[in-house]
């Protein structure tokens, strides 16, 4: 009988012994993945040795591979021994992957991957891939590639936000920077910068007060008080109180179902 694969960080001898005894009592086997645990390599030296000596199929991973392995290798149990747990993470370079819970995460450089939950994220530089949930995001620089869910308000003041086809965001407030949407955005408030709603992109409500918006996707409702709109797809309802709008040629199928002009 196969018990899937547990993952382990550091050296928690009590946890290791408990897992092995419980599996043997139930006549189960499993494969263990051990993070090396820098800088003293407790996982590579101690944890992996314990598993291997007990006849367990054991694989040693570098510390930044554990989130990838949890996603790809079917790991359903993760254990960690720690003297203390810090809820605030500041990354200036290198690579970092989150497969647990981070309360505050600031990235100013390097590469980062979120495969779990971040309560508050500030991106100042580097590249961040989000595959799960970020509850609050402030984007000042760098590039965020979103394939997951942005549940709280997104403050876009610089950098690049790429909302991929499977990505979703509830509220995006854009003051500057670049937004590329091919997923779903509930509400976009654009005061500056450049926003592109792609072929597969859908925006339920769009408020354009400044900056530039290019739409070739779908927008349910739009209120324009400033900025510049170039539309090459379907906007169900447009209320224009200012700014400039260009409905592109018929061969691009530009269409506005309902238009209300003021001023």
ZIKA-V595025 format. One record per helix or strand. SS is the DSSP state (h for helix, s for strand). FROM is the first residue (numbers start at 1). TO is the last residue. If there is no record, write none. Layout:
SS;FROM;TO / SS;FROM;TO
//
This chain:
s;2;9 / h;13;25 / s;29;35 / h;42;53 / s;57;61 / h;63;72 / s;75;80 / s;88;91 / s;95;98 / s;101;107 / s;111;114 / s;117;123 / s;127;130 / s;133;134 / s;137;139 / s;143;146 / s;149;156 / s;160;163 / s;168;174 / s;178;181 / s;184;190 / s;194;197 / s;202;208 / s;212;215 / s;218;224 / s;228;231 / s;234;240 / s;244;247 / h;250;252 / s;255;261
//
